[in-house]
Amino acid sequence: MKNQCFIELIIKIIDFFNNYIIIGYFMLKNNIELFLKHKNSKKIKNRIDLLNKFPKNSIGLELGVHLGDFSDNILQIVNPKEFHLIDSWGCIPLNKPAAYSGIYNRDLFVKKRFASSIKKNKLFIHKNYSHEALNFFQNNYFDWIYIDANHDYDFVKFDIYNWSNKIKNDGLICGHDYCWKSNGVVKAVDEFINDKNWQLIYHTVYDKFPSWILKKKI
């Protein structure tokens, strides 16, 4: 019994160290790097607050949906007049079954979750890969796009460079996970900023995995 209690105490100490000390260190490191690279970017508390920077009554797209939790936040806060969700809803990683809460038909779950908005022709679901869905929309169509799909460098680069053509001249490219854990996102975003006439204008500082907003330079 004593050994079991001791083991449980050690596990709690390790969890605390991992969740607060290590994560806190990397969050601080990430914020410092963001400041040094993008000094003109304004700080936002978290990605829920970040949604207040999206234009209301707009046309938007979320690339990478999962179960639709952030999609729901967008609907409630941004209230877009036309909102497109794109996700392939591919295979569930075998090493992460718990993260999916037993929901294996995620696309059907999302359709049921947003049935009311779908019926009103306000929300549209596309079960496609990013490169397939590109042809569904004309250039300069969206007011904003939020990218949270495959975080590997090649995929993020493809999404930013190609979907940027679908954004209006005064539109926003936004996304998730600009941080130490997603180097592919950081590299692709920074390259796009350096290659194109865009700049980072907002980023979140209290999220474990920061979100960001890019806009064309005037």
Number of C-alpha atoms within 10 A of each C-alpha: 6 7 8 9 10 11 12 12 12 12 12 12 12 12 12 13 13 12 11 10 13 11 14 15 10 15 20 14 13 20 18 13 14 19 14 10 12 16 12 13 18 15 16 21 13 18 21 16 12 19 17 13 13 22 16 15 13 15 20 27 22 23 23 22 22 21 20 19 11 15 21 14 14 19 18 11 15 18 19 21 14 17 25 18 21 23 22 18 18 14 8 13 9 7 7 9 12 9 10 13 9 9 14 14 12 20 22 12 15 18 17 11 15 18 14 12 15 15 10 9 12 17 22 18 18 16 14 15 16 21 12 12 15 16 9 8 11 11 14 15 15 26 22 26 25 22 25 20 21 16 20 14 17 13 16 22 21 14 20 20 16 14 22 20 15 20 22 15 16 13 22 25 24 22 25 21 20 25 23 17 14 15 15 20 27 19 17 23 23 16 13 17 16 11 10 11 11 16 21 23 18 20 28 24 21 17 17 19 18 22 25 27 23 21 20 17 13 8
